[in-house]
Amino acid sequence: MGTLLWLVVVAMACWVAGIPLNQDVKYSLPYQYPPISNPTTLDNSVLSIMKKYEVAGLGLATITSNGEFQWVGAYGWLNISEKTSFAVNSLIREASISKQVSAISILQQYELGRCDLDTDISNYIGFTLRNPSFPDVPITLRQLLDHTSSIMGDDYDTFANACDSAIGPTLSIQDLLLPGGAYYNPTTLWNTEYPPGDQAGYHYSNVNPMVVATAVEWLSGERFDLYTKAHVFDVLLMNTTSFNLQSFDKATSKQLSPLYNYFYPKSDYYIASAGMDDQATYASRVVNPIDYSVYVIGTNGGLFAPQGGMRSCLRDLIQLKLAHLNGGALPSDSSRRILSKESIDLMHTVQSEFDAVTKYGLYQEITNGFTITEQTMTGHTGDKSGFHGIFYFQLDSLWGLIEEISGATLQYTGDFLSVEVELFNLLYDTFVL
């Protein structure tokens, strides 16, 4: 493999459990990636793009609707400090790709007749929720799912970080949404110009899925992480996917991927963001686990980060993709169904518009601004703390693609990372055109 040039890591003692939880760590990417046996022309093309954008770890898959994925590949590093390779079972925090699971979950409640998409959300969360600028206009599930709820919450991170800590189970979503709450900030929480339901007021919000997940709990009587495991992940045989980091066993925790921020213009090192090494966080939770037994179900859907906290892998995401492409069920076994065809089609139907290129379904982006041929793609992207992901599919040709990137240089082509676009176009040209 050749000699790897490593930057001496600050605070070497901290690597006993991984990247420290309370500070950033600098290091350089090795000159070479882990070797591939008998690399194909496609492998070499992927590696060339990775080197161009200095990608840390990468997972790729293309999927057809017949129950067989066309191709899957994993490249680069899972954990640079430990020199382990990224693999098809590597678990990575999927960022906003996670949002669709809360949509699936609430649509399951909708199918059971427990809620209506156009009824006041207050009926499904146990308290009255109103934009104080428009107190007579109800907020609905549909608006929460298509980002026209008038909830912005651009500084939600403080609340989200508190949820992912020892005090998390004692918090309520009301602490964020209602006057007097410790995390309530009306200036950043509410759109004061456009009322709920106004298409002109579209605002992508990470708070919306927290409210939806609260409704899922309130209606089902089940904690969100356990609900999604039982009614989505287990059904689709997504056996290592979870919203709860503590749910993984020790062996599986070795598959968890750190997230790596690369600062661009080039600064010659990555920053492994504090708290973004799931292996280190998992190790700390073994010693000091969060006590979820004190949590009151239905009070805080944000506890398990439905907006972006799902840990999953290529192998499992293929299963979810197949359900999207096959009317809500696995093609190999129609009994493994998460939604009716009508409900999955509703997810894929335009509800609001972000701009002339990208529209929005129920936690589904619908865009013609990504592919070489400008064909419409449906699905979701994810970008957070070094993770960059694509979960897109074409409903007409029944073809889908997944990208998982754990770190890359931040260069853009339009609204997307250049590395995402080049990888997508490579696979689209290889398997579709």
TIRODREN-809603 format. One line per 2 residues: for each residue y, z, x of N, C-alpha, C, CB. Coordinates in steps of 0.2 Angstrom, whole numbers. Glycine has a CB too. Layout:
BEGIN
Y Z X Y Z X Y Z X Y Z X | ...
! end
This chain:
BEGIN
-6 0 4 0 0 0 6 0 4 0 6 -5 | 6 2 11 11 2 15 15 9 15 16 -3 13
20 10 19 23 16 20 28 17 14 27 17 26 | 29 22 11 34 24 6 39 28 9 31 27 0
45 25 7 51 29 10 53 34 4 57 24 12 | 53 40 6 55 45 0 61 49 3 49 50 -1
66 50 -2 71 54 0 69 62 -1 77 53 -5 | 71 66 4 69 73 4 72 76 -3 72 77 10
68 79 -7 70 81 -13 74 88 -13 64 82 -18 | 79 89 -16 83 95 -16 78 100 -19 90 95 -19
79 106 -16 75 112 -19 68 110 -20 78 114 -26 | 64 109 -14 57 107 -14 53 112 -18 55 106 -7
55 118 -18 50 123 -21 50 122 -28 53 130 -19 | 55 119 -31 55 118 -38 50 113 -41 62 115 -41
47 109 -36 42 104 -38 35 107 -40 41 99 -32 | 34 114 -39 28 117 -41 26 115 -48 28 124 -40
31 115 -52 30 114 -59 33 107 -61 33 119 -64 | 36 103 -57 39 97 -58 47 98 -57 38 95 -66
51 93 -60 58 93 -59 61 100 -63 61 87 -62 | 65 103 -59 67 110 -62 71 108 -69 72 113 -58
71 113 -73 73 113 -80 81 113 -80 70 118 -85 | 84 116 -75 91 118 -75 95 114 -71 92 125 -74
93 109 -68 97 105 -63 94 98 -62 97 108 -56 | 99 93 -60 97 87 -59 94 86 -52 103 82 -59
89 81 -51 86 80 -44 87 73 -42 78 82 -45 | 89 72 -36 90 65 -33 84 63 -29 96 65 -29
82 57 -30 77 54 -26 77 47 -26 70 56 -28 | 74 43 -21 74 36 -21 68 33 -23 75 34 -14
68 27 -26 62 24 -28 58 21 -22 64 18 -33 | 51 22 -22 48 19 -17 49 12 -16 40 20 -18
48 9 -10 48 2 -8 43 -2 -12 48 1 -1 | 37 1 -13 32 -3 -17 30 1 -23 26 -4 -12
27 -3 -28 24 0 -33 17 1 -32 25 -5 -40 | 13 5 -36 6 5 -36 3 -1 -36 3 10 -41
-2 -3 -32 -5 -9 -31 -9 -11 -38 -10 -10 -25 | -10 -18 -39 -13 -20 -45 -19 -24 -42 -9 -24 -49
-25 -23 -44 -31 -27 -42 -30 -34 -45 -37 -24 -44 | -31 -39 -41 -31 -46 -44 -25 -48 -48 -38 -48 -47
-19 -47 -46 -13 -48 -51 -13 -55 -53 -7 -46 -47 | -11 -56 -59 -11 -63 -62 -3 -65 -61 -12 -62 -70
-2 -71 -63 4 -74 -63 9 -70 -67 5 -81 -65 | 7 -68 -73 11 -64 -77 12 -57 -74 7 -63 -84
7 -54 -71 8 -47 -68 14 -48 -62 2 -45 -64 | 14 -54 -59 18 -55 -53 25 -56 -56 16 -61 -49
26 -59 -62 32 -60 -65 35 -54 -67 32 -65 -71 | 31 -49 -70 33 -43 -73 36 -39 -67 28 -39 -76
32 -39 -61 34 -35 -55 40 -37 -52 28 -35 -50 | 41 -44 -53 48 -46 -50 54 -44 -54 47 -54 -50
53 -44 -61 58 -41 -65 59 -34 -64 57 -42 -72 | 54 -30 -63 54 -23 -61 58 -22 -55 48 -20 -61
57 -25 -50 60 -24 -43 68 -26 -44 57 -29 -38 | 69 -31 -48 76 -34 -49 80 -28 -52 76 -40 -53
77 -24 -57 81 -19 -60 79 -12 -58 80 -20 -68 | 75 -12 -53 73 -5 -50 70 -1 -56 78 -2 -47
65 -3 -59 62 0 -65 57 6 -62 58 -4 -69 | 57 12 -65 53 17 -62 46 16 -65 55 24 -64
45 17 -71 38 16 -75 39 11 -81 35 22 -77 | 34 7 -82 34 2 -87 28 1 -91 37 -5 -84
28 1 -98 22 -1 -102 24 -6 -106 20 5 -106 | 20 -11 -107 21 -17 -111 15 -19 -115 23 -23 -107
16 -21 -121 10 -24 -125 13 -29 -130 7 -18 -129 | 9 -34 -131 10 -39 -137 4 -38 -142 11 -46 -134
6 -39 -148 1 -37 -153 1 -43 -159 3 -30 -157 | -5 -44 -161 -5 -49 -167 -8 -44 -173 -10 -55 -166
-8 -47 -179 -10 -43 -185 -17 -43 -186 -6 -46 -191 | -21 -46 -182 -28 -47 -184 -32 -41 -181 -31 -53 -181
-28 -36 -179 -32 -30 -176 -33 -30 -169 -38 -29 -180 | -31 -35 -165 -32 -36 -158 -26 -37 -155 -37 -42 -157
-24 -33 -150 -18 -34 -146 -20 -40 -141 -16 -28 -142 | -14 -44 -140 -15 -50 -136 -16 -48 -128 -10 -55 -137
-12 -43 -127 -11 -41 -120 -8 -34 -119 -7 -46 -116 | -10 -30 -114 -6 -24 -113 -6 -23 -105 -10 -18 -116
0 -20 -103 0 -19 -96 4 -13 -94 4 -25 -92 | 3 -9 -89 6 -4 -87 8 -4 -79 2 3 -88
14 -3 -77 16 -4 -71 20 2 -68 20 -11 -70 | 21 2 -61 25 7 -58 23 14 -59 32 6 -62
28 19 -59 27 26 -58 27 30 -64 31 28 -52 | 22 34 -65 23 39 -70 27 45 -68 16 42 -73
25 48 -62 29 53 -59 30 52 -52 25 60 -60 | 36 50 -50 37 48 -43 36 54 -38 45 46 -43
38 60 -40 36 65 -35 29 66 -33 40 72 -38 | 25 65 -38 18 66 -38 14 60 -36 15 69 -44
17 54 -36 15 47 -34 9 45 -39 12 47 -27 | 10 47 -45 5 45 -50 7 39 -54 4 51 -55
3 34 -56 4 28 -59 5 28 -67 -1 23 -57 | 10 24 -69 11 23 -76 5 20 -79 17 20 -78
2 22 -85 -4 19 -88 -3 18 -95 -10 24 -87 | -8 15 -99 -7 14 -106 -8 20 -110 -13 9 -108
-10 26 -107 -10 32 -110 -5 37 -108 -17 35 -110 | 0 34 -104 5 39 -102 10 40 -108 10 35 -97
11 47 -109 15 49 -115 23 49 -113 13 56 -117 | 27 46 -117 34 46 -115 38 48 -121 36 39 -112
44 51 -121 48 53 -126 51 46 -129 53 58 -124 | 50 44 -135 51 37 -137 58 36 -140 46 36 -143
62 42 -139 69 41 -142 70 39 -149 73 36 -137 | 74 34 -150 75 32 -158 70 28 -161 82 28 -158
65 26 -157 59 23 -160 55 28 -164 54 20 -154 | 57 34 -163 54 40 -167 56 40 -174 55 46 -164
62 37 -175 65 38 -182 61 36 -188 72 35 -182 | 58 30 -186 54 27 -192 48 31 -195 51 21 -189
46 36 -191 41 41 -193 44 45 -199 38 45 -188 | 50 47 -198 53 51 -204 54 47 -210 60 54 -202
55 40 -209 56 36 -215 49 35 -218 58 29 -213 | 44 34 -214 37 34 -217 35 40 -221 32 32 -211
37 46 -218 35 52 -221 39 53 -228 37 58 -216 | 45 52 -228 48 53 -234 46 47 -240 56 52 -233
45 41 -237 42 36 -242 35 38 -245 42 29 -239 | 31 42 -241 25 45 -244 27 50 -249 21 48 -238
32 54 -249 34 58 -254 36 54 -260 39 63 -251 | 40 49 -259 42 44 -264 36 41 -268 47 39 -261
31 39 -264 25 36 -268 22 42 -272 21 34 -263 | 22 48 -270 19 53 -274 23 55 -280 18 59 -269
29 52 -280 34 54 -286 38 60 -285 30 54 -292 | 38 63 -279 42 69 -278 49 68 -277 38 73 -272
51 62 -275 58 61 -274 60 54 -276 60 62 -267 | 67 53 -276 69 46 -278 74 44 -272 73 46 -285
74 38 -270 79 36 -265 86 36 -266 77 30 -262 | 88 36 -273 95 36 -275 97 42 -279 96 29 -279
94 47 -278 96 54 -281 99 58 -276 90 57 -284 | 103 62 -278 107 67 -273 102 71 -269 111 72 -277
103 70 -262 99 73 -257 98 81 -258 101 72 -250 | 104 84 -261 104 91 -262 98 93 -266 110 93 -266
95 89 -270 89 91 -274 83 92 -270 88 86 -279 | 83 90 -264 77 89 -260 78 93 -253 75 82 -258
83 97 -252 84 101 -246 86 108 -248 89 98 -242 | 87 110 -254 88 117 -256 95 120 -256 84 121 -252
100 115 -254 107 117 -254 111 111 -256 109 120 -248 | 117 112 -258 122 106 -259 125 104 -253 127 109 -264
124 97 -252 127 94 -246 132 88 -249 121 90 -242 | 138 89 -246 143 85 -248 148 83 -242 147 87 -254
151 77 -242 156 76 -237 162 79 -240 157 68 -236 | 166 83 -237 171 87 -240 177 82 -242 174 92 -236
177 76 -239 182 71 -240 181 67 -247 183 66 -235 | 174 68 -249 172 64 -255 167 69 -259 169 57 -253
170 74 -261 166 80 -264 162 78 -270 170 86 -265 | 164 72 -274 161 70 -280 156 65 -279 166 68 -285
155 63 -273 150 57 -271 144 60 -268 154 52 -266 | 138 59 -271 132 62 -269 130 58 -263 127 62 -274
126 61 -258 123 58 -253 115 57 -255 123 62 -246 | 112 51 -253 106 50 -256 101 49 -250 106 44 -260
95 49 -251 90 47 -246 91 40 -243 83 48 -249 | 92 35 -248 93 28 -245 99 28 -240 94 24 -251
104 31 -242 110 31 -237 108 35 -231 116 35 -241 | 104 40 -231 102 43 -225 98 39 -220 98 50 -226
94 35 -224 89 30 -220 92 24 -218 83 29 -225 | 98 22 -221 101 16 -218 108 17 -215 102 11 -224
109 23 -214 115 25 -210 122 24 -214 115 22 -203 | 122 24 -220 128 24 -224 129 31 -228 128 18 -229
127 36 -225 127 43 -228 134 46 -227 122 47 -226 | 138 43 -223 145 46 -221 144 52 -216 149 48 -227
138 54 -214 137 59 -209 137 55 -202 130 62 -210 | 141 57 -198 141 54 -191 138 59 -186 149 53 -189
141 65 -185 137 70 -181 137 68 -173 131 71 -183 | 142 65 -171 142 62 -164 141 68 -159 148 58 -163
143 74 -160 142 79 -155 136 84 -157 148 83 -155 | 131 80 -160 125 84 -163 121 87 -157 120 80 -167
122 85 -151 117 87 -145 117 95 -144 120 84 -139 | 122 98 -146 122 105 -145 117 109 -149 129 108 -146
117 106 -156 112 109 -160 105 107 -159 114 106 -168 | 104 100 -157 98 98 -155 95 102 -149 98 90 -153
99 103 -144 96 107 -138 95 114 -140 102 107 -133 | 98 117 -145 97 124 -147 90 124 -151 103 126 -151
89 118 -155 83 118 -158 77 118 -154 83 112 -163 | 78 114 -148 72 114 -143 73 120 -138 73 107 -139
73 126 -141 74 132 -136 71 137 -140 81 133 -134 | 71 143 -137 68 149 -140 71 151 -147 68 155 -135
77 149 -148 80 151 -154 79 146 -159 88 152 -153 | 76 140 -157 76 135 -162 73 137 -169 71 130 -159
67 140 -169 64 142 -175 68 146 -180 58 145 -174 | 73 150 -177 78 154 -181 84 150 -184 80 160 -177
85 144 -182 90 140 -184 89 137 -191 92 135 -179 | 94 135 -195 94 131 -201 98 125 -200 96 136 -207
96 120 -204 100 114 -204 107 115 -207 97 108 -207 | 108 120 -211 114 122 -213 119 124 -208 113 128 -219
116 127 -202 121 129 -197 125 123 -194 117 132 -191 | 122 117 -195 125 111 -193 129 108 -198 120 106 -190
127 108 -205 130 104 -210 135 107 -214 124 102 -214 | 135 114 -215 139 118 -219 145 122 -216 135 122 -224
151 122 -219 156 126 -216 154 133 -215 162 126 -221 | 156 136 -209 154 142 -207 148 143 -203 152 147 -213
144 137 -202 139 136 -198 141 136 -191 135 130 -199 | 137 139 -186 138 140 -179 139 133 -176 133 144 -176
136 128 -178 137 121 -175 141 116 -180 130 119 -174 | 144 119 -185 148 114 -189 154 112 -186 149 118 -196
155 106 -186 162 103 -184 164 97 -188 161 100 -176 | 168 99 -193 169 94 -198 173 87 -195 174 97 -204
176 88 -190 180 83 -187 175 77 -184 184 85 -181 | 169 79 -181 164 74 -179 159 73 -183 162 77 -172
157 78 -188 152 77 -193 153 72 -198 150 84 -196 | 159 72 -201 160 68 -207 164 62 -206 163 72 -212
162 56 -209 167 50 -209 172 52 -215 163 44 -211 | 178 52 -213 183 54 -218 187 47 -221 189 58 -215
185 42 -219 188 35 -221 183 32 -226 189 31 -215 | 177 32 -226 172 29 -230 168 34 -234 168 23 -227
167 33 -240 162 38 -244 155 36 -243 164 38 -251 | 150 41 -244 143 39 -244 142 33 -248 139 45 -247
138 29 -245 135 23 -249 140 17 -248 135 24 -256 | 146 17 -245 150 12 -243 148 8 -237 157 14 -242
146 2 -238 143 -2 -232 148 -3 -226 141 -9 -235 | 154 -2 -228 159 -3 -222 159 4 -218 166 -4 -225
156 9 -221 156 15 -217 149 16 -213 157 21 -222 | 146 11 -212 139 11 -208 141 15 -201 136 4 -207
137 20 -200 138 23 -194 131 26 -192 143 29 -194 | 129 24 -186 122 26 -184 122 33 -182 120 21 -177
118 37 -185 118 44 -184 112 47 -183 121 47 -191 | 111 52 -178 105 55 -176 104 61 -180 105 57 -169
109 63 -184 109 69 -189 105 67 -195 116 71 -191 | 106 60 -197 102 58 -203 95 59 -204 103 51 -204
91 58 -198 84 59 -198 82 67 -199 81 57 -192 | 87 71 -196 86 78 -197 86 80 -204 91 82 -193
91 77 -208 91 79 -215 85 76 -219 97 76 -218 | 83 70 -217 77 67 -220 71 71 -219 76 60 -217
70 74 -212 64 78 -211 64 84 -214 64 79 -203 | 70 87 -215 71 93 -219 68 92 -226 78 96 -219
70 86 -229 67 85 -236 60 84 -236 71 78 -238 | 57 81 -231 50 80 -230 46 87 -230 48 76 -224
49 92 -227 46 98 -227 47 102 -233 50 103 -221 | 53 101 -236 55 105 -243 50 102 -248 62 104 -244
49 95 -248 45 92 -253 37 93 -252 46 85 -254 | 35 93 -246 28 94 -245 25 101 -243 26 89 -239
30 105 -241 28 112 -240 24 112 -233 23 115 -245 | 25 107 -229 22 107 -222 27 106 -217 17 101 -222
26 109 -211 31 109 -205 31 101 -203 29 114 -200 | 36 99 -201 37 92 -199 32 89 -194 44 90 -197
31 93 -189 27 91 -183 19 90 -186 27 95 -177 | 18 95 -190 11 96 -193 10 90 -198 9 103 -195
15 89 -202 15 84 -207 14 77 -204 21 84 -212 | 18 75 -199 17 69 -196 10 68 -193 23 68 -192
8 73 -190 1 73 -187 -4 71 -192 -1 79 -183 | -4 75 -198 -10 74 -203 -9 68 -207 -9 80 -207
-3 66 -208 -2 60 -213 0 54 -210 3 62 -218 | 2 54 -204 4 47 -200 -1 46 -194 11 47 -198
0 51 -189 -4 50 -183 -11 50 -184 -1 55 -178 | -14 55 -187 -21 55 -188 -24 49 -192 -23 62 -191
-20 47 -197 -22 42 -201 -23 35 -197 -18 41 -207 | -18 34 -193 -18 28 -189 -22 29 -182 -11 26 -187
-25 34 -181 -29 36 -175 -24 36 -169 -34 30 -174 | -18 38 -170 -13 39 -164 -15 46 -161 -6 38 -167
-20 47 -158 -23 53 -156 -19 58 -151 -30 52 -154 | -15 55 -147 -11 59 -143 -3 59 -144 -12 56 -136
-1 57 -150 6 57 -152 8 63 -156 7 50 -156 | 14 66 -154 16 72 -157 23 73 -156 12 78 -154
26 76 -161 33 78 -160 34 85 -157 37 78 -167 | 28 88 -156 28 95 -153 25 95 -146 24 100 -158
29 96 -141 27 96 -134 22 101 -133 33 97 -130 | 22 107 -137 17 113 -135 10 111 -138 20 119 -138
10 106 -142 3 104 -145 -1 101 -141 5 100 -151 | 1 98 -135 -4 95 -130 -8 100 -126 0 91 -125
-14 98 -125 -18 103 -120 -16 101 -113 -25 102 -121 | -18 106 -108 -16 105 -101 -18 98 -98 -20 111 -97
-24 96 -100 -26 89 -97 -22 84 -100 -33 88 -99 | -20 84 -106 -16 78 -109 -9 79 -106 -15 79 -116
-6 85 -104 0 86 -102 1 82 -95 2 93 -101 | -4 81 -92 -3 77 -85 -1 70 -87 -10 77 -81
-2 67 -93 0 61 -95 7 60 -97 -4 58 -100 | 11 66 -97 18 66 -99 22 63 -94 20 73 -101
27 58 -96 31 55 -91 38 58 -91 32 48 -93 | 41 60 -85 48 61 -84 52 55 -86 50 64 -77
58 57 -88 63 51 -89 68 51 -83 67 52 -96 | 70 45 -81 74 44 -75 80 40 -76 70 41 -69
86 43 -75 92 40 -76 94 37 -69 98 45 -78 | 95 30 -70 98 27 -63 105 25 -64 93 20 -62
109 28 -60 116 27 -60 118 20 -58 120 32 -57 | 122 16 -61 124 9 -59 132 8 -61 120 4 -63
136 6 -56 134 2 -50 129 6 -46 140 0 -47 | 125 3 -42 120 6 -38 123 12 -34 117 1 -34
120 18 -34 121 23 -30 116 26 -26 124 29 -35 | 111 21 -25 105 23 -20 100 28 -22 108 24 -14
101 31 -28 96 36 -30 96 36 -38 98 43 -27 | 90 39 -40 89 40 -47 92 47 -48 82 39 -50
93 49 -54 94 56 -56 89 58 -62 102 57 -59 | 85 62 -60 80 65 -65 84 70 -69 73 67 -61
85 68 -75 90 73 -79 87 79 -80 92 69 -86 | 91 84 -80 89 91 -81 86 92 -88 94 96 -81
80 94 -89 76 95 -95 72 89 -97 81 97 -100 | 73 83 -94 69 77 -96 63 76 -92 74 71 -95
60 81 -89 54 80 -86 49 84 -90 53 83 -78 | 45 80 -95 41 84 -99 35 88 -96 38 79 -104
33 86 -90 28 90 -87 31 96 -85 25 86 -81 | 37 97 -82 40 103 -81 41 107 -87 46 102 -77
44 104 -92 45 108 -98 39 111 -101 49 103 -103 | 34 107 -101 27 109 -104 25 115 -100 22 103 -103
25 115 -93 23 120 -89 27 127 -90 24 118 -81 | 33 126 -92 37 132 -93 36 134 -100 45 130 -93
34 130 -105 32 132 -111 25 136 -111 31 126 -116 | 21 134 -106 14 138 -106 16 145 -104 10 135 -100
21 146 -100 22 153 -98 27 156 -104 26 153 -91 | 31 153 -106 36 156 -112 36 151 -118 43 157 -109
31 151 -122 31 146 -127 36 148 -133 24 146 -131 | 38 143 -136 42 144 -142 38 147 -148 46 138 -144
40 152 -151 37 155 -156 38 152 -163 38 163 -157 | 34 147 -165 36 144 -171 33 147 -177 33 137 -171
30 153 -176 27 157 -182 33 160 -186 22 162 -180 | 39 160 -183 44 164 -187 48 158 -191 49 167 -182
47 152 -190 50 147 -194 49 147 -201 49 140 -190 | 54 146 -205 53 145 -212 53 137 -214 59 149 -216
48 135 -216 47 128 -218 52 126 -223 40 126 -220 | 55 120 -222 60 117 -226 67 119 -225 58 119 -233
68 123 -219 75 125 -218 78 121 -212 75 132 -216 | 74 117 -208 77 114 -202 73 108 -200 79 119 -197
74 102 -203 70 97 -200 71 94 -193 71 91 -205 | 77 97 -191 79 95 -184 75 99 -179 86 96 -183
71 104 -181 67 108 -176 63 104 -171 63 113 -179 | 60 98 -173 56 94 -169 58 88 -167 49 94 -172
65 87 -168 69 81 -166 66 74 -169 68 80 -158 | 66 74 -175 64 67 -178 68 62 -176 64 68 -186
74 63 -174 79 57 -172 76 54 -165 86 60 -171 | 72 58 -161 70 55 -155 65 58 -151 76 54 -151
62 63 -154 57 68 -150 50 66 -150 58 74 -152 | 48 61 -153 41 59 -153 38 57 -146 39 53 -158
33 60 -144 30 58 -138 24 54 -140 27 64 -133 | 23 48 -137 18 43 -138 16 39 -132 20 39 -145
12 34 -133 10 30 -128 8 23 -131 3 33 -124 | 7 18 -126 6 11 -128 0 11 -133 5 7 -122
-5 14 -131 -11 14 -135 -10 16 -142 -17 18 -132 | -6 21 -143 -5 24 -150 0 19 -154 -3 31 -150
5 17 -150 11 13 -153 8 6 -156 16 12 -148 | 3 4 -152 -1 -2 -155 -3 -1 -162 -7 -4 -150
-6 5 -163 -9 7 -170 -3 7 -175 -12 13 -170 | 3 9 -173 8 10 -178 11 3 -179 14 14 -175
11 -2 -174 13 -8 -175 9 -12 -179 14 -12 -168 | 2 -11 -179 -3 -15 -183 -2 -13 -190 -10 -13 -181
0 -7 -192 1 -5 -199 7 -8 -201 2 3 -199 | 13 -9 -197 19 -13 -200 17 -20 -201 24 -12 -194
12 -23 -197 11 -30 -198 6 -31 -203 9 -33 -192 | 3 -26 -206 -3 -27 -211 -2 -23 -217 -10 -25 -208
4 -23 -219 6 -20 -226 5 -12 -226 2 -23 -231 | 5 -9 -221 5 -1 -221 -2 2 -219 7 1 -227
-7 -3 -217 -14 0 -215 -16 -4 -209 -18 -1 -221 | -21 -1 -206 -24 -4 -200 -29 -10 -203 -29 1 -196
-28 -15 -199 -32 -21 -202 -40 -20 -201 -30 -27 -198 | -42 -16 -197 -49 -14 -196 -52 -10 -201 -50 -12 -189
-48 -6 -204 -50 -1 -209 -44 0 -214 -52 5 -206 | -44 -3 -220 -39 -3 -225 -38 4 -228 -40 -8 -230
-43 9 -227 -43 16 -229 -38 20 -225 -50 19 -230 | -37 17 -219 -32 21 -214 -25 18 -216 -34 20 -207
-22 20 -221 -16 18 -224 -11 23 -224 -17 15 -231 | -5 22 -222 1 26 -222 6 25 -227 4 26 -215
6 19 -230 11 17 -235 8 11 -239 18 15 -232 | 10 10 -245 8 5 -249 12 -1 -246 10 5 -256
10 -7 -248 13 -13 -245 20 -14 -248 9 -20 -247 | 21 -11 -254 28 -11 -257 33 -7 -253 28 -9 -264
30 -1 -251 34 4 -247 36 1 -240 31 10 -247 | 31 -2 -237 32 -4 -230 37 -10 -230 25 -6 -226
36 -14 -235 40 -20 -236 48 -17 -237 38 -24 -242 | 48 -12 -241 55 -9 -242 58 -7 -236 54 -3 -247
54 -4 -231 57 -2 -225 60 -8 -221 51 1 -220 | 57 -14 -222 58 -20 -218 64 -24 -222 52 -24 -217
66 -21 -227 71 -25 -231 78 -23 -229 70 -24 -239 | 83 -28 -229 90 -26 -227 93 -21 -232 94 -32 -226
96 -16 -230 99 -11 -234 107 -11 -232 96 -4 -233 | 108 -12 -226 115 -11 -223 116 -16 -217 117 -4 -222
122 -17 -215 124 -21 -210 128 -18 -204 127 -28 -212 | 125 -18 -198 129 -16 -192 134 -21 -190 124 -14 -187
132 -27 -189 136 -33 -188 133 -39 -190 138 -33 -180 | 136 -45 -188 134 -51 -190 127 -53 -188 138 -57 -188
125 -49 -182 118 -51 -179 113 -46 -181 119 -51 -171 | 115 -39 -182 110 -34 -183 111 -31 -190 110 -29 -177
106 -31 -194 106 -27 -200 101 -21 -200 104 -32 -206 | 101 -17 -205 97 -11 -205 93 -11 -211 101 -5 -204
86 -9 -211 82 -7 -216 82 0 -217 75 -10 -216 | 76 3 -218 75 10 -218 73 12 -212 70 12 -224
77 14 -207 76 16 -200 72 10 -197 72 22 -200 | 74 4 -199 72 -2 -196 78 -7 -194 67 -6 -200
78 -9 -188 83 -14 -186 81 -21 -188 85 -13 -178 | 85 -25 -190 83 -32 -192 88 -36 -188 83 -33 -200
86 -40 -183 91 -44 -179 88 -50 -177 92 -40 -173 | 93 -55 -176 91 -62 -174 95 -63 -167 93 -67 -179
97 -58 -164 101 -58 -158 97 -57 -152 107 -54 -158 | 91 -57 -152 87 -54 -146 82 -60 -143 82 -49 -148
79 -64 -147 74 -68 -144 77 -75 -142 69 -70 -149 | 73 -78 -138 75 -85 -135 77 -89 -141 70 -88 -131
73 -89 -147 74 -94 -152 78 -91 -158 67 -96 -155 | 81 -85 -157 85 -82 -162 81 -81 -168 91 -86 -163
75 -80 -168 71 -78 -174 72 -71 -176 63 -80 -173 | 71 -69 -182 73 -62 -184 67 -58 -182 73 -62 -192
69 -52 -179 65 -47 -177 66 -41 -180 65 -46 -169 | 61 -37 -182 61 -31 -186 58 -25 -182 58 -31 -193
61 -19 -182 58 -14 -179 63 -9 -177 54 -16 -173 | 63 -6 -170 68 -1 -168 68 -1 -160 67 6 -171
74 0 -158 75 1 -151 75 9 -149 81 -3 -148 | 75 11 -143 76 18 -141 80 18 -134 70 21 -141
85 22 -134 88 23 -127 91 30 -127 94 18 -126 | 88 34 -122 90 41 -121 88 43 -114 87 45 -127
93 46 -111 92 50 -104 87 46 -100 89 56 -106 | 88 39 -99 83 36 -95 78 31 -98 80 40 -90
76 33 -104 71 30 -108 74 24 -111 67 34 -113 | 71 18 -111 73 12 -114 67 9 -117 77 7 -109
67 8 -124 61 5 -127 63 0 -132 58 11 -130 | 58 -4 -134 58 -10 -139 52 -9 -143 59 -17 -136
53 -9 -149 47 -9 -154 49 -14 -159 46 -2 -157 | 48 -20 -158 50 -26 -162 44 -30 -164 55 -30 -159
44 -33 -170 39 -38 -173 42 -43 -177 34 -34 -176 | 39 -49 -178 41 -54 -182 36 -54 -188 41 -61 -178
39 -54 -194 35 -53 -200 33 -60 -202 40 -50 -206 | 36 -65 -200 34 -72 -202 28 -74 -198 39 -77 -201
28 -73 -191 23 -75 -187 18 -70 -186 25 -78 -180 | 19 -63 -188 15 -58 -187 13 -56 -180 8 -59 -191
18 -56 -176 18 -55 -169 22 -49 -167 19 -61 -164 | 20 -45 -162 24 -39 -161 24 -37 -153 22 -33 -165
29 -34 -151 30 -32 -144 32 -25 -143 35 -37 -140 | 30 -22 -138 32 -15 -136 34 -15 -129 26 -10 -138
40 -12 -128 42 -10 -121 43 -3 -120 48 -14 -119 | 41 0 -115 42 7 -113 45 7 -106 36 12 -114
51 9 -105 54 9 -98 56 17 -97 60 4 -97 | 54 20 -91 56 27 -90 62 27 -85 50 30 -87
65 22 -83 71 22 -79 72 15 -76 70 27 -74 | 79 13 -77 80 6 -74 88 6 -73 78 0 -79
90 1 -69 98 0 -68 101 -2 -75 99 -5 -63 | 107 0 -76 110 -1 -82 114 -7 -82 114 5 -84
111 -13 -83 115 -19 -83 113 -22 -90 113 -24 -78 | 118 -25 -93 117 -27 -100 118 -35 -101 122 -23 -105
114 -37 -106 115 -44 -109 116 -43 -116 109 -48 -107 | 123 -44 -118 125 -43 -125 124 -35 -126 120 -47 -130
120 -33 -132 119 -26 -134 113 -23 -130 119 -26 -141 | 109 -27 -127 103 -25 -124 103 -24 -117 97 -29 -127
99 -20 -114 98 -20 -107 95 -26 -104 94 -14 -105 | 98 -29 -99 96 -35 -96 88 -35 -94 100 -37 -90
86 -29 -92 79 -29 -90 74 -30 -97 77 -22 -87 | 77 -27 -102 73 -27 -109 73 -35 -111 76 -23 -114
79 -38 -110 79 -45 -112 75 -49 -108 86 -47 -112 | 75 -48 -102 71 -53 -97 63 -52 -98 72 -52 -90
61 -45 -99 54 -44 -101 52 -47 -107 53 -37 -100 | 56 -46 -112 55 -49 -119 54 -56 -119 60 -46 -124
59 -59 -116 59 -67 -116 53 -69 -112 65 -70 -112 | 51 -66 -106 45 -68 -103 38 -67 -107 44 -63 -97
38 -62 -111 32 -61 -115 32 -66 -121 31 -54 -117 | 38 -67 -124 39 -71 -129 37 -78 -127 46 -71 -132
39 -80 -121 38 -87 -119 30 -88 -117 42 -89 -113 | 27 -82 -115 20 -83 -113 16 -83 -119 18 -77 -109
17 -79 -124 12 -78 -130 14 -81 -136 11 -71 -131 | 20 -84 -137 23 -86 -143 25 -94 -143 28 -82 -146
29 -95 -138 31 -102 -138 26 -107 -136 37 -103 -133
! end
